[in-house]
Amino acid sequence: MPVNLKLMSWNRASGKWAVPHRLRSDWSSIQRFPSSSVSPFRGRLMLKLLVPYQRCPYHTMASLSQTKELFRRADAVCFDVDSTVIKEEGIDELAKFCGVGDAVTEMTRKAMGGSMTFKTALTERLSIIRCSREQVNKLITDHPPQLTPGIRELVDHLHQRNIKVFLISGGFRCIVEHVATQLNIPLHHVYANRLKFYFNGEYAGFDESQPTAESGGKGKVISMLKEQYGFKTVVMIGDGATDLEASPPASAFIGFGGNVVRQQVKERSSWYVTSFGELLKELEKI
């Protein structure tokens, strides 16, 4: 924590420096240090400040080799769904099906690029779509989500190695469950948003209490999984900003650009792949 040296004062009676020490939002607290804690350094005073540890909001990104190693020995792998496990963005497909595709697609691009909060983008997009229960069911029946090539083989290989697989999505549970079933992923390993409908089937909003409904929600889910299952190493794989920000608490993040490349995510990923075959090859090295 930086200290303004102009605010320091020397107490002759006690032989100590009085240094403002920040607690919460004020500077009223004073922490005193004995004169022995102040030493000369190239003509300047160097304070040995013993302040409480505060977690830095930034973290050092794992190197490429470290990320690969973490992936190979992961206890669990968490996948984003839209534009990662499946080729399309579920909410965009729903918007097209309801006749409001163009307006919603642009908002999705902003949300995934990180230029607006996810919850804001989700609320605004759904207020435009206002889909009924019947429309959602018909979308899944008539236009089922298309799996990204290689994902089935990768998930099968992870299961064979007894690595737990989870789907963590900002999309809709009714669609994500359909994807999970195709990949033999247990439904209790699915975390996604829930649409709400009135008794007559009309749109009534979404469950805002779900962690995946807001920015940082995927990280909250991963923290919960680590606590619940005792996982030491969890890897997050996805294409968007909400996936990237889940590490930490995820041990590592792997950017995926097989369906769409989001430049911000690509630049900030130590390991960025464009096919699931690259991940499968890494597992086969073991």
Steps between C-alpha positions, in 0.01 A plus 500: 500500500660834398561751779521877449825594673373855547244366743764339726588662830781433751403466864803611705360369830442146375781491246257365240369598159124547473377368166140519374374144462193450286213305648197455276410839355669744741848610600428575864699209641865561588757220506829572680839352419818511710788702358685174429238425234618800296827455320695720254514381142696706247430819686129428538292355778378146443206397718461137596123506513340194649149531356235227488507288185244603243426284199606671182221522240748398232671168457798376309387312194628145483746438218415278204689204644344550844150518352556179305630326811199614704268374227667158492465452878166674550249363748219668309452681170227760460374595156310803384222390265397765244763537223718248684333164555239589238554697179244771563391745769180355643344837576572624148335191351198554724484865389510401133229244560287775659571746218729745685838358408692807383437713809600222737810382311669840535430506873646151537819614328536787750434272797752237393759765419468641850367847404191466722416294806362158423189547715414826322542338161293196601217713639485722193517214252224303671281810521522517121444128437224435757478135393220272608549152642357358177753689288792374709382139474444533126848646451661201673290258295530667160850648534695301760841644597786378283800354681841641411714238322725310739315583822338158531836324469666739746229458764508121457877503552470715811237264641726201428773667705249557782521878457171663593335712229268792567307735273488859630298724275345843487246341268178324590479181697231348280738516203818412691339189650430378147873544422605324822284200415672464162841502672406267787562777753284464814234769525617590849826605333313771309495862617301743287225760510136411547224665300173570681155475348147580612242223525383577147855451369581867440844637586532614862871580528797296618630382835734783601620307806703260284874580515528459122264796452771753574860584424732298721235232540702224338779561746252472785385162367860377478571613856192308612609187310846511658347526844232238440717234333843589635646559153856632503541565127211631291538619141254732324460488122301755303483769236378806691593763756284336768703180456834679518409678823427165668875444544561535786336321677551255214859376507540575129306632201514374142360732236298338222461657156365211296167671432569868557817689588461772762818703475508612862481141619760380251750765606459421869515120473831324560358201308255570220370217281276488197406132514430247771740268323788708643378427854447133425859470372628653822313241708636219284855596596445352844 
